[in-house]
Amino acid sequence: MKPEQTILLLGGSRQQVVAIQAAKACGYRTVLCDYLPDNPGQYHADVFYQESTTDRETILEIARKEAIGGIIAYSSDPAAPTAAYVAEQLGLPTNPLAAVEAMSVKTLFRKHMLDAGLPCPQAVGIDAGAKPDEIMRAVSDLKFPVVVKPTDSSGSKGVTIVGKPEEVPAAVAHAASFGRNGVLIAEEFIERAFPYVVGGDVFVLDGKVRFWGLMSCLRDDACPLVPVGEKTPAGLSETQYEKSKAVLQELVTSLGIRFGELNVEIIIGKNDIPYVIELGSRAGGNMIPVQLSDASGIDLVRANVMCAMGDDPGNLDWEPSGECYVHYVLHSNVDGTFEGVELSQAAEDACYRKVMYKEPGSPVEALDGANKALGILFFKFGSGSEMDGLLSEIGSHVKVAVSER
């Protein structure tokens, strides 16, 4: 086996298995690193190392030992800087480490946005160990409400919307329990001119965004900060869409991004100004790339793997058309025991793929982050009105049975 045919994958969770499978389908030898002993990816990879994907030097040592030709942290925020570091050390295809680090830490990302002159909410960094009076001084110049969150986590974990200054210390403590780097952020809440947070993924090739997978994020009133799905087309006006595209391309250029799939979170504020809240240096979670691949006919997982190896992924040009796709995250609003899922006939007819993470009888927790998902349903609809009609009454079409503890 030639050295250039070996790819190192960081992370073997159930959502990352698709990248291992895609790499093998491309003919690459696969080496996997994951610190969890029970990760499912190890049963698909050719070689497995039980090592932390955030340990840069250990991963670099493995990369040298395995003579890799490429490295990818598919759908993983914590491992993305490691992949960029190792690739830079070995002269392999990568985006700049400084850019990946900026996208991985919210305080660095906000600073970059301000320096680049791009729309950005007023924000301050807060040390996780700060005392209440220090926290109050830090947020004294912000307009409330504000959003408090960790700077290095994803999936909406540890996020709180705070209406009064005296509530900030508790929100800081909550955010600190989900962060790893000890740095938190408080930023002014943006009033929306568009009812949904705009999410989804874009794909960059040779510094240009070629794939525009912008979608609207779905929420549950019981856990309003955590996305429970996304729909395409997003429903943006032409002005909102074009402004979002312009800001994203300017951001990609300013960061020096060369290639790869990037996860997006945008809030459309007053005067249709798009505020890029997140630009993740990796493919989106909750199987977003799979949904977008279904909608576009372009295999985004394969494209990610091929770009990481320096190979040509082929044509990636795509923008949403009239076809209507939804992925919906099965979840519980209470802790308890999972009993099953019941779909209405309309939902059953529209559902073309079911991916279950939990079996009946399994313990489940109330959704407060993407890691609490029970599974994912994929829907396709014949029209936007049909899609929005079902989504407006999703609770009566998709019923998750959980017996409370």
C-alpha positions, 0 to 999 in steps of 0.5 A: 500500500502506497503511503499517499493512499492512507488517510487518518480520521479523527473521531469514530462516533456513529455520525463519523462512521460515514467518513470512514466508509467513504474513505474506504470506498475511495480506495484509501487505507483508513487509520482511526483515532478516538479516545473512547474504547466503544466507538463504532468507527473502530469496526470499520477502519483498517487500523485503530488507535485509542488516543485523544484526538486533541492530543496534537503530538500523539496524533502527529506521532501516529501520522508519521508512523502510518505515513499518511497522505491526508488527515480529516476531523470529520464533523468534529470541532475539538479535533479540527485544530489537531488535524490542521496542526498535523497537516501543516507539520507534514506538509499535507492538504489543509486550511491554515491552522490559525484560521481553524483555531479562529473558527474553533474558539468563539472569542477568536472568531468574534475578533476576526469578524471585527478585524475583517469589518464584517457584521458582528454582535458586541461581545466580551470574553469571560474567564470561567473562574471569574468572580460574580463582581468581575463578571458583572463588570465585564458585561456592564457595557452590553445591551441586554438580553445577552447570550452566554456560552462556552467558546469551544463547544458545539451543538448549542451545549451550555448556551443561555439567553440572559435577560438581566445582568444579575442572571449572568453569573449563573449562566457563566457557571452553566456555560463553564460546565460545557467548555474545555478551555476556561474561556466563555463569551457573552454577546448581545442578542440579535433581533431577527428579521427572518424567523429562523436561524439559518444553518446548513453547510457550504463547501469551499474549493480553491478558496471559493464557495461552490456549494450553498447548502443554506437551510432554516433551523427547526426548534422545539419550544421546550428546548429553543436553543437546540436545533432539532432539524433543518429544512431546505429551501430555507425560505430566505428572500432573494436579498437575504440570500444574496447578502448571506452569500456575500458575507460568507464568501468574504469571511472565507476569503479573509480566513484564507480557507482553501477547501472543505465543508464548513458548518454555518449559523447565521442570524438575519438581523435588522435591515436584512444584515446577516450576522455569521454566529458560527462558521465551523471548520468541519461538516455539520453534525446531525447528518446534515451532509447526508441530507444535503447530499440527498438534496443535491445529488453530490456526495459531500462526505466523499468530497470531504475525504478526497479534498483531505487527500488532495484529490479532485472531488469533481463538480460541487456547484449547487444551490437549493432548488424547489425540492423540499428536504427536512431532517428531524432530530428525534428527541425527548423533553424529559429524562426517562426510558425510551419506548419507541416512535410513532409516525402519522401516515403523512409522516411515514409517507414522506420519510425516506430514511430512519437512523436510530441511535437508541433502542426501546428500553434505553435510558434517555435524557431531555434534549439540551444539546445535539449529543442527546439525540435519539435518532434522525428522520429524513423527509422529502416533500412534494411542495413547500406548503406540504413541508411547512404544513407537516412541520407546523404540527410536527408533534402530532406527526412524530410522537416519541414515547418516553416513560419518565423516571 
